[in-house]
Amino acid sequence: MLSVPRGSAGMVATDAVGGPVRGIRPRRYDVPVSVAANLPLSPYREIDREDWARLSAGLDQPLSETELVGIRGIGDRLNLDEVREVYMPLSRLLSLYASSIRRLGAATSEFLQEEDSTTPFIVGVAGSVAVGKSTIARLLRELMSRWPGTPRVELVTTDGFLYSNAELERRGLMDRKGFPESYDRRALLTFLTEVKSGASEVRAPFYSHMRYDIVPDANVVVRRPDVVIVEGLNVLQPPPVPNEVAVSDLFDFSIFVDADIRHIERWYTDRFLALRKGAFTNSSSYFNVFAHLTDDEAVTTALGYWNEINMPNLVENVMPTKHRANLVLRKGADHAVESVSLRKL
């Protein structure tokens, strides 16, 4: 029988504008039946890959293959075609939103006869473990920083707001690492409130995937950027108590990365196998115990963690937040985006 560290099941779960578009017809979006029955029209316009790709016409490819290798995550099949056809239009859309909000902020300040105090544009990126949201967040950081008006883009993952392992042990939550209750939601809200309030410097805790824990006295420092991208499993969660502020209330735009659960299960397993031959072989890794598993043992272990921890978290807590997003990227079996659903203004 394989002996593993307690809490290792949550390992991969912590990994974090204009007018109408021509030629695109809104279709009914996949909302829950109870909601769809009462909606004559969808709040989203659904755009297939071909139509979305047309929006990249005239946009220059800013990344090289070498740069893309540094952005791509384990198991992702992101290539330059995908960047050009999917993420260049998305980054341009985000830049348009950021510019519009900046102009609105300036106009509001002028109306109130006060000094312009425009604050960072905040983008939330949510989705399942292994769906590729971390890669997308890194890619958007690179792309948005190359657009005029948003040269300073910071990326913060919610991993840093997990309770420390010691605190999770104290609360009896080590086996639920990655579930909403394993995060210090109040600290995350405080961080984002300070960022959105225009504080000159804000610090977030630093999480080490090698140590599988918060690193004491280490911080991620954010100094009044133009854009802050916040990536994590649960960033679109509603508040646990009515009338409280949700983390997503502080977002200017939110993205949900979606895929069929069967595909995500395979990606999760494939990534576990890749990590077993890579990061897990480091003797300093919390997960070094997995490095010597056979292929069959590794698959069995990964599926056990998926079925017991990550899939329940996805179904119970992550998937229900999809319809809170401004934009949904729907991926197919090969990790490529097949369609985009954009909330109507």
C-alpha positions in Angstrom: 0.0 0.0 0.0 1.4 3.4 -0.9 2.1 5.8 2.0 1.7 9.4 1.1 1.9 12.7 3.1 -1.3 13.7 4.7 -3.0 16.4 2.6 -1.2 15.5 -0.6 -4.5 15.0 -2.2 -4.9 18.7 -2.6 -1.5 19.0 -4.4 -2.6 19.9 -7.8 -5.6 21.8 -6.5 -3.4 24.6 -5.3 -1.3 24.9 -8.3 -4.4 29.9 -8.9 -16.4 47.1 -25.7 -17.6 48.3 -28.3 -20.6 47.6 -30.5 -21.9 44.2 -31.6 -19.5 41.8 -33.3 -20.4 41.4 -37.0 -21.4 38.1 -38.3 -22.0 36.6 -34.8 -25.4 35.5 -33.7 -26.1 35.2 -30.0 -27.3 31.7 -29.0 -28.7 30.3 -25.8 -25.9 29.8 -23.3 -25.7 26.7 -21.2 -27.2 27.9 -17.9 -28.8 25.7 -15.3 -32.3 24.4 -16.3 -34.0 26.2 -13.4 -32.5 29.5 -14.6 -32.8 28.9 -18.4 -36.5 28.1 -18.1 -37.1 31.7 -17.0 -34.7 33.4 -19.5 -36.1 34.2 -22.9 -32.7 35.3 -24.0 -29.1 34.6 -22.8 -27.0 37.3 -21.1 -24.1 36.0 -23.2 -23.2 36.1 -26.9 -21.7 32.8 -27.8 -18.9 33.0 -30.4 -17.4 30.0 -32.1 -13.6 29.7 -32.6 -13.7 30.6 -36.3 -15.6 33.9 -35.7 -13.5 34.8 -32.7 -10.3 34.2 -34.6 -11.4 36.7 -37.3 -11.0 39.4 -34.6 -7.2 38.9 -34.7 -7.0 40.3 -38.2 -4.5 43.2 -38.3 -3.0 42.3 -34.9 0.7 41.6 -34.8 2.0 38.5 -33.1 4.1 39.9 -30.2 5.5 36.6 -28.8 8.2 34.3 -30.1 8.2 30.5 -29.7 11.0 30.9 -27.1 8.9 33.3 -25.0 5.9 31.0 -25.3 7.9 28.0 -24.0 8.5 30.0 -20.8 4.8 30.7 -20.4 3.3 27.3 -21.3 2.4 25.1 -18.3 2.9 21.3 -17.9 0.4 19.5 -20.2 -0.7 22.6 -22.1 -0.5 22.5 -25.9 -0.5 26.3 -26.3 1.1 27.3 -29.6 1.5 30.5 -31.6 -1.6 29.9 -33.6 -3.7 29.7 -30.4 -2.1 32.8 -29.1 -2.9 34.7 -32.3 -6.4 33.4 -32.8 -7.7 33.3 -29.3 -5.6 35.3 -26.8 -4.6 38.3 -28.9 -8.3 39.3 -29.4 -8.9 38.6 -25.7 -6.0 40.7 -24.6 -7.2 43.5 -26.9 -10.7 43.3 -25.5 -9.3 43.5 -22.0 -7.2 46.6 -23.0 -10.4 48.2 -24.4 -12.2 47.6 -21.1 -9.3 48.9 -19.1 -9.1 52.1 -21.2 -12.8 52.6 -20.9 -12.8 52.3 -17.2 -9.8 54.6 -16.9 -11.7 57.2 -18.9 -14.8 56.7 -16.8 -12.7 57.2 -13.7 -11.2 60.4 -15.0 -14.6 61.7 -16.0 -16.0 60.9 -12.6 -13.1 62.7 -10.9 -13.7 65.7 -13.1 -17.4 65.7 -12.2 -16.6 65.5 -8.5 -14.0 68.3 -9.0 -11.3 66.2 -7.5 -7.9 65.0 -8.6 -7.9 62.0 -10.9 -7.3 58.9 -8.8 -7.6 56.1 -11.3 -6.8 52.7 -9.8 -5.6 49.4 -11.3 -7.9 47.4 -13.6 -8.4 44.0 -11.9 -9.0 40.8 -14.0 -10.0 37.5 -12.3 -9.2 34.1 -13.9 -11.1 31.1 -12.6 -11.5 27.4 -13.5 -10.6 23.9 -12.5 -7.3 22.5 -11.5 -5.4 21.3 -14.6 -7.6 23.3 -17.0 -4.8 25.7 -18.0 -5.9 28.9 -16.1 -2.4 29.6 -14.8 -0.9 29.5 -18.3 -3.7 31.8 -19.5 -3.1 34.2 -16.7 0.7 34.3 -17.5 0.0 34.7 -21.2 -2.4 37.6 -20.6 0.1 39.3 -18.4 2.6 39.2 -21.3 0.1 40.3 -23.9 -1.6 43.1 -22.0 1.8 44.6 -21.0 2.5 45.2 -24.6 -0.6 47.2 -25.3 -0.5 51.0 -25.0 -1.9 52.2 -21.7 -1.2 49.1 -19.7 2.6 48.6 -19.6 2.6 47.5 -15.9 0.8 44.3 -15.4 1.1 42.1 -12.2 -0.1 38.6 -11.7 -1.2 37.3 -8.2 -2.3 33.7 -7.6 -4.7 32.9 -4.7 -2.3 30.1 -3.6 -0.6 32.7 -1.4 -3.9 33.2 0.5 -4.1 29.5 1.5 -3.8 29.0 5.2 -0.4 27.7 6.2 -0.2 23.9 6.6 0.1 24.3 10.3 -3.1 26.3 10.4 -4.9 23.9 8.1 -3.9 21.1 10.4 -5.2 23.0 13.4 -8.5 23.5 11.7 -8.7 20.0 10.4 -8.7 21.1 6.8 -5.5 19.7 5.5 -7.4 17.1 3.4 -9.5 19.9 1.9 -6.7 22.1 0.7 -8.0 24.0 -2.4 -11.6 24.1 -1.1 -13.0 27.5 -0.4 -12.7 27.1 3.4 -8.9 26.5 3.1 -8.2 30.1 2.0 -7.9 33.2 4.1 -10.7 35.0 2.3 -10.5 38.0 4.6 -6.8 38.5 3.8 -7.5 38.2 0.0 -10.3 40.8 0.3 -8.1 43.2 2.3 -5.3 42.8 -0.3 -7.6 43.5 -3.3 -9.4 46.4 -1.5 -6.0 48.1 -0.9 -5.0 47.5 -4.5 -8.3 48.9 -5.8 -8.1 51.8 -3.4 -4.8 52.9 -5.0 -2.4 52.1 -2.2 1.2 52.8 -3.3 2.4 49.3 -2.2 0.5 46.2 -1.3 2.0 42.8 -0.2 0.6 39.3 -0.7 2.0 36.1 0.9 4.2 33.8 -1.2 3.3 30.2 -1.7 5.9 27.6 -2.7 4.7 24.6 -4.7 8.0 22.9 -3.9 7.4 23.2 -0.2 3.6 22.9 -0.6 3.2 25.7 2.0 3.3 29.4 2.6 6.9 30.7 2.9 7.2 32.8 6.1 8.4 36.4 5.6 8.3 36.1 1.8 5.9 38.4 -0.1 4.7 39.3 -3.6 4.8 43.1 -3.8 2.4 45.1 -6.0 3.1 48.8 -6.6 0.3 50.6 -8.3 0.3 48.6 -11.6 -2.0 49.4 -14.5 -3.5 45.9 -14.4 -3.6 43.1 -11.7 -4.5 39.6 -12.8 -5.8 37.4 -10.0 -5.8 33.7 -10.8 -7.3 30.9 -8.7 -9.9 28.1 -8.3 -12.4 30.0 -6.2 -12.0 33.7 -7.2 -15.7 33.8 -8.5 -17.2 32.4 -5.3 -20.1 34.3 -3.9 -19.7 35.5 -0.3 -20.3 32.8 2.3 -22.6 35.1 4.2 -25.3 37.3 2.6 -24.5 41.0 2.4 -20.8 40.4 2.6 -18.4 41.5 -0.1 -17.3 38.8 -2.6 -13.8 38.8 -4.0 -15.3 39.1 -7.5 -17.0 42.4 -6.5 -13.5 43.9 -6.8 -12.9 42.6 -10.3 -13.4 44.8 -13.4 -13.5 41.8 -15.6 -13.6 38.0 -15.0 -12.8 34.9 -17.1 -13.8 31.3 -16.5 -11.8 28.6 -18.2 -14.2 25.7 -19.0 -13.9 22.2 -20.3 -15.7 18.8 -20.1 -14.9 17.1 -16.8 -13.7 14.0 -18.6 -11.1 16.0 -20.4 -10.0 17.7 -17.2 -9.6 14.3 -15.5 -7.3 13.2 -18.3 -5.3 16.4 -18.2 -5.0 16.1 -14.4 -3.7 12.5 -14.7 -1.3 13.4 -17.5 0.1 16.3 -15.5 0.6 14.1 -12.4 2.6 11.7 -14.5 4.7 14.5 -16.0 5.4 15.9 -12.5 6.4 12.5 -11.2 9.2 12.5 -13.8 10.0 16.2 -13.2 9.4 18.3 -10.1 8.7 15.3 -7.9 12.3 13.9 -8.4 13.7 16.9 -6.5 14.6 15.6 -3.1 13.4 18.9 -1.6 9.9 18.5 -3.0 7.1 17.8 -0.6 5.9 15.2 -3.2 9.2 13.4 -3.7 7.4 10.3 -2.3 5.6 10.0 -5.7 8.8 10.0 -7.8 9.3 6.2 -7.7 5.8 5.1 -8.5 5.3 2.9 -11.5 3.0 4.2 -14.3 0.1 2.1 -13.0 0.6 3.2 -9.4 0.9 6.9 -10.5 -2.4 6.7 -12.6 -4.2 5.0 -9.7 -2.9 7.6 -7.2 -3.8 10.5 -9.5 -7.3 9.2 -10.1 -7.8 8.6 -6.4 -7.0 12.2 -5.7 -9.1 13.4 -8.6 -12.2 11.4 -7.6 -11.9 12.1 -3.8 -10.7 15.7 -3.8 -10.4 17.6 -7.0 -13.6 16.6 -8.9 -15.9 17.1 -5.9 -14.3 20.6 -5.4 -14.8 21.3 -9.1 -18.5 20.1 -9.1 -19.5 21.6 -5.8 -17.6 24.9 -5.7 -15.9 25.8 -9.0 -18.3 25.0 -11.8 -21.3 26.8 -10.2 -19.4 30.0 -10.4 -19.0 29.9 -14.2 -22.0 32.0 -14.9 -20.6 34.8 -12.7 -17.9 35.4 -15.3 -17.8 38.1 -17.9 -16.2 35.7 -20.4 -16.1 31.9 -20.7 -13.4 30.2 -22.7 -14.6 26.7 -23.6 -11.7 24.2 -24.3 -11.9 21.0 -26.3 -10.2 17.6 -25.7 -6.9 18.9 -27.2 -6.7 21.9 -24.8 -7.6 24.3 -27.7 -10.3 26.9 -27.2 -13.4 25.9 -29.2 -15.8 28.8 -28.3 -16.0 32.1 -26.4 -19.0 33.3 -24.4 -19.0 37.0 -23.8 -21.5 38.6 -21.4 -23.5 41.4 -23.0 -22.9 44.9 -21.7 
